[in-house]
Amino acid sequence: MNNTTFQDLKNHVRISDVAEHIGYRLNTGAGKKYLEYRLYNGSTKVDEIVIYTTTYSQTFFSRNGYGDKGDVVNFILNRLHLFSGYQGIGYDAVADILCKLSGMTFKNKNPVVSHNDVKFSLDDYDITCNQKVIYAYLGKIRQMDTSTISDFLKIGSICTVARKPKNYANVAFPYRVLTSPEEVVNFELRNYNPYKQEGYKGFCPGGNKSTACWIASFAPTWQDVQALYIGESALDMMALYQLLPAKLRVNTAYISLGGNLGYGQIKDIRNLFPNAVLYLAFDNDLQGHIYDVAAAYFFVKEKQPKIFRNSSGKVIVKLENQELEIKESDFSSLAFLKSHRIEAEWLRVIKAKASGAKDFNDMLKKS
């Protein structure tokens, strides 16, 4: 189909199929009027969605709230961090994912999105600094020292956010576009319900995730930053800060990309932090290794490679003049970058080292 529209893609992919694709499990004990799916991280439930099916389409809402509802486009857009191997950002990324799931080809470069898209506004939130909530979650659940939490509170990189008119506050990490850091354009949200023993993570509906990131700097100015650590979540970067010896924390800065590498998030980093050594501190899993190679190639070559895992379990790497196919078990970012001479004195790749640790927060808990 050479003239496939965005609506065609939506009509060919069901929310329930997408949910199962990214690891949601059907709750067979739910009622017959709707489908209920749950997403787990180990034994911890992190999301629960309800899907209503009509003759022509499916709609959903998440019991985590915060306006997380709508059609298949909204479902994917709010969960881009759970997908791998897609191209583009924002709705372009959604179109690419829908194409891969449907087997269709999308030609329209300007997709018309659904009418129920939510626009982010700070006026819709109560923004506070509830230290009881912050210390309870980061200290008890994430096992961070009070001194670590205090250090990040002092520079304004943590707050609490509640959606109006609700008064349930989540730990929040403000997202900003690096070239205009005075404006908050999204929040990375985290919390834990001890009664339900459920974790929550998400972003504000409609918030900028394609070009914004979380930034925490412990240098007088960005030009004074000597070491810049880039990872997938604010929690990982806080944990890494705590794991570093005190003398290595001086004039450091930390960036979270929110679980998804967008070139719009990192394109200005070399100009804004001209004196910093960049440390790619992504997760120690396949997607983290893919992010290592993609980011390093972008920083060193100033080109945007295409890297993804295909349905056959092979990692496909498309560089400027070549396309490589590598077994997933053989794909290592350090080995790949070295063998292809994608290196620079100001660029490093680091991983969590504790046995079985996926990220630096795992490493912190095991230390």
C-alpha positions in Angstrom: 0.0 0.0 0.0 1.9 3.0 -1.3 -0.6 5.6 -0.1 -1.1 4.3 3.4 -2.5 7.0 5.7 -2.1 7.4 9.5 -5.7 6.3 9.9 -5.0 3.2 7.9 -2.2 2.3 10.3 -4.4 2.9 13.3 -7.2 0.7 11.8 -4.9 -2.3 11.3 -3.3 -2.4 14.8 -5.2 -3.1 18.0 -4.1 -1.8 21.4 -4.3 -5.3 22.8 -1.8 -6.6 20.2 0.6 -3.7 21.0 0.2 -4.3 24.7 1.1 -8.0 24.4 4.0 -7.0 22.0 5.7 -4.9 24.8 5.1 -7.4 27.6 1.7 -6.7 29.1 -0.2 -9.7 30.4 -3.9 -10.3 30.0 -5.8 -10.5 33.3 -8.2 -13.4 32.5 -10.1 -12.8 35.8 -11.3 -9.4 34.7 -14.9 -8.7 33.5 -16.3 -9.6 30.1 -17.1 -6.0 29.2 -13.5 -5.0 28.8 -10.0 -6.3 28.6 -7.5 -5.7 31.4 -3.8 -5.9 30.9 -1.0 -5.6 33.4 2.7 -4.8 33.0 5.2 -6.1 35.5 8.8 -5.4 36.3 9.8 -8.7 37.9 7.1 -9.3 40.4 6.2 -5.6 40.7 3.1 -4.4 38.7 4.0 -1.0 37.1 0.9 -0.4 35.0 -2.6 -1.7 34.5 -4.8 -0.7 31.5 -8.4 -1.3 30.6 -9.3 -1.7 26.9 -12.8 -1.2 25.5 -13.5 -2.7 22.2 -16.2 -1.5 19.7 -17.0 -2.8 16.2 -14.4 -0.6 14.6 -11.7 0.3 17.2 -10.3 0.0 20.7 -9.7 2.7 23.3 -7.9 2.4 26.6 -7.2 4.1 29.9 -4.5 3.4 32.5 -5.4 3.0 36.1 -2.2 5.0 36.9 -4.2 8.0 35.7 -2.7 11.4 34.6 -4.7 11.5 31.3 -3.1 8.3 30.0 -5.9 7.2 27.7 -7.1 7.3 24.1 -6.5 5.3 21.0 -3.6 3.1 19.9 -1.6 6.2 19.0 -1.9 7.6 22.5 -1.0 4.2 23.9 2.2 3.9 21.9 3.2 7.6 22.3 3.0 7.4 26.1 5.1 4.2 26.1 7.9 4.9 23.5 10.4 4.0 26.2 9.1 0.4 26.1 9.8 -0.1 22.4 13.1 -0.7 20.6 14.2 -0.6 17.0 12.0 2.3 15.8 13.0 5.3 13.8 12.0 9.0 14.4 10.6 10.9 17.3 7.1 11.7 18.5 4.4 10.8 16.0 7.0 9.8 13.4 8.2 7.1 15.9 4.6 6.0 16.4 4.0 5.7 12.6 7.2 3.7 12.3 6.1 1.3 15.1 2.7 0.9 13.6 4.3 0.1 10.2 6.4 -2.6 11.7 3.5 -4.1 13.6 1.1 -4.0 10.6 3.5 -4.8 7.8 2.3 -1.7 5.9 4.3 1.1 4.4 3.6 4.7 5.4 4.3 7.5 2.9 2.8 10.5 4.5 5.5 12.6 6.2 3.0 14.7 8.1 0.7 12.3 10.0 -2.7 13.6 11.1 -3.0 12.6 14.8 -6.0 11.8 16.8 -8.2 14.7 18.1 -7.9 13.7 21.7 -4.2 14.5 22.1 -3.4 16.2 25.4 -1.3 19.4 25.5 1.1 19.8 28.4 0.7 22.9 30.6 2.3 23.6 34.0 -1.0 25.2 35.0 -2.5 21.7 35.2 -0.2 20.6 38.0 0.5 21.5 41.6 4.3 21.7 41.7 5.7 21.4 45.3 8.7 20.0 47.2 7.1 17.4 49.5 10.3 16.1 51.1 8.4 13.4 53.0 7.3 11.8 49.6 10.7 12.4 48.0 12.8 10.9 50.9 10.4 8.0 51.4 10.6 6.9 47.7 14.2 7.7 46.9 15.5 6.6 50.3 13.4 3.6 51.3 12.5 2.2 47.8 15.6 3.3 45.8 18.1 3.0 48.7 19.7 6.4 48.1 21.5 8.2 50.9 20.0 11.3 52.4 23.0 13.3 51.4 22.6 12.2 47.7 18.9 13.2 47.8 19.8 16.5 49.5 22.4 17.3 46.9 19.9 17.0 44.0 17.2 18.9 46.0 19.6 21.8 46.5 20.0 22.3 42.7 16.3 22.0 42.0 16.4 18.8 40.0 13.7 17.0 42.0 10.2 18.1 43.1 6.8 16.6 43.6 3.9 17.0 41.1 0.2 16.4 41.5 -2.3 16.6 38.7 -5.1 19.1 39.5 -7.6 18.6 41.0 -6.0 15.4 42.4 -3.7 15.8 45.4 -1.7 12.6 45.0 1.9 13.7 44.6 4.5 11.8 42.6 8.3 12.3 42.8 9.1 14.4 39.7 12.2 15.2 37.6 11.7 18.3 35.5 12.5 18.0 31.8 13.9 20.9 29.8 15.2 21.6 26.3 18.9 22.2 26.8 19.0 25.3 24.6 16.2 26.9 26.8 16.6 25.3 30.2 14.6 28.0 32.0 11.3 26.4 30.8 10.0 23.0 32.2 8.3 21.1 29.4 7.7 17.7 31.0 8.2 15.7 34.2 9.6 12.2 34.6 7.3 10.8 37.3 8.0 8.0 39.8 6.4 6.6 42.9 5.6 3.4 44.8 2.3 2.3 46.5 3.2 0.2 49.5 -0.3 -1.0 50.0 -0.7 -2.4 46.5 3.1 -3.1 46.3 3.1 -1.4 42.9 5.6 0.9 41.3 4.7 3.7 39.0 6.7 5.5 36.3 5.6 7.7 33.5 5.6 11.2 32.0 3.0 13.9 31.8 0.6 13.5 28.9 1.5 15.9 26.1 4.9 16.7 27.6 8.0 17.1 25.4 10.0 13.8 25.3 11.5 14.2 21.9 13.9 17.1 22.4 13.8 17.5 26.2 15.8 15.8 29.0 16.5 16.0 32.7 19.6 17.8 33.6 21.4 18.1 37.0 24.6 20.0 37.1 27.0 20.5 40.0 29.3 22.9 38.2 29.1 26.8 38.4 28.3 26.9 34.6 27.9 24.3 31.9 31.2 25.3 30.5 32.8 24.3 33.8 31.4 20.8 33.6 34.3 18.3 33.3 32.3 15.1 33.2 28.8 14.7 31.7 27.0 11.4 32.4 24.1 10.5 30.0 21.7 7.7 31.0 18.1 6.4 30.6 16.6 7.6 33.8 17.1 10.2 36.5 17.1 7.4 39.1 20.1 5.7 37.4 22.0 9.0 37.2 21.4 9.8 40.9 22.5 6.3 41.8 25.7 6.7 39.7 26.4 10.0 41.5 26.2 8.2 44.8 28.5 5.4 43.6 31.2 7.8 42.4 34.0 8.8 44.8 33.4 12.3 46.2 36.4 13.7 44.4 35.0 12.5 41.1 31.7 14.3 41.6 33.2 17.8 41.4 32.1 19.7 38.3 29.9 16.8 37.0 26.5 16.9 35.4 23.9 14.2 34.7 21.3 13.8 31.9 18.4 11.5 31.7 16.8 10.8 28.3 13.8 9.1 29.8 14.4 5.6 28.5 14.4 6.6 24.8 17.3 8.1 22.9 16.2 10.9 20.6 18.8 12.7 18.6 16.9 16.0 19.3 17.8 15.5 22.9 21.5 15.2 22.4 22.3 17.3 19.3 23.4 20.4 21.3 25.4 18.6 24.0 28.9 19.1 22.5 28.3 22.8 22.0 26.7 23.4 25.5 29.3 21.3 27.4 32.5 22.0 25.4 34.9 21.0 28.1 33.2 17.8 29.3 34.2 14.2 28.8 30.9 12.5 27.8 30.1 9.2 29.6 27.4 7.1 28.0 25.9 5.4 31.0 23.0 3.5 29.4 21.5 0.2 30.7 23.5 -3.0 30.5 21.1 -4.7 28.2 20.6 -4.9 24.4 18.8 -1.6 24.1 21.5 0.1 26.2 24.2 -1.2 23.9 22.3 0.0 20.9 22.0 3.4 22.5 25.8 3.4 23.1 26.5 2.9 19.4 23.9 5.3 18.2 24.9 8.1 20.5 28.7 7.6 20.0 28.3 7.5 16.2 26.2 10.7 16.3 28.7 12.5 18.6 31.8 11.4 16.7 30.5 11.3 13.1 27.7 13.8 13.3 25.4 11.3 11.5 22.3 9.5 12.6 22.7 5.8 12.2 19.8 3.3 12.2 20.2 0.5 14.7 17.5 -1.9 15.8 16.8 -5.5 16.6 14.7 -7.3 13.9 12.1 -10.0 14.3 14.8 -12.7 13.7 16.8 -11.6 16.8 19.6 -9.9 14.7 20.9 -6.4 15.4 20.8 -4.4 12.2 23.3 -1.5 12.0 22.9 0.9 9.1 25.8 3.3 8.9 26.6 5.7 6.1 27.9 3.3 3.5 27.3 -0.1 5.0 24.6 -2.3 6.6 25.6 -4.9 9.1 23.7 -7.8 10.6 24.9 -9.1 14.0 23.7 -11.8 16.3 22.1 -10.4 19.4 24.4 -12.5 21.6 27.5 -11.2 19.8 26.5 -7.5 19.9 28.7 -5.5 22.3 28.8 -1.7 22.1 32.4 -1.5 23.3 33.6 -4.1 20.8 31.7 -2.6 18.0 32.8 1.0 18.6 36.5 -0.1 18.9 36.4 -2.3 15.8 34.8 0.5 13.7 37.0 3.2 15.2 34.1 5.2 16.5 36.2 6.7 19.3 37.3 10.0 20.8 39.3 11.1 23.8 36.3 12.9 25.2 33.9 9.9 24.9 33.6 6.9 27.2 31.1 4.0 27.7 30.4 2.8 31.2 28.1 0.1 32.5 26.8 -1.1 35.9 29.3 -3.7 37.1 27.5 -5.6 39.9 26.5 -9.2 39.0 23.1 -9.2 37.4 22.7 -5.4 37.6 20.9 -3.9 34.6 21.5 -0.3 35.6 23.3 1.8 38.2 20.3 1.8 40.6 20.4 -2.0 40.5 24.2 -1.7 41.2 23.6 0.6 44.1 21.1 -1.8 45.7 23.5 -4.6 45.4 26.5 -2.7 46.8 
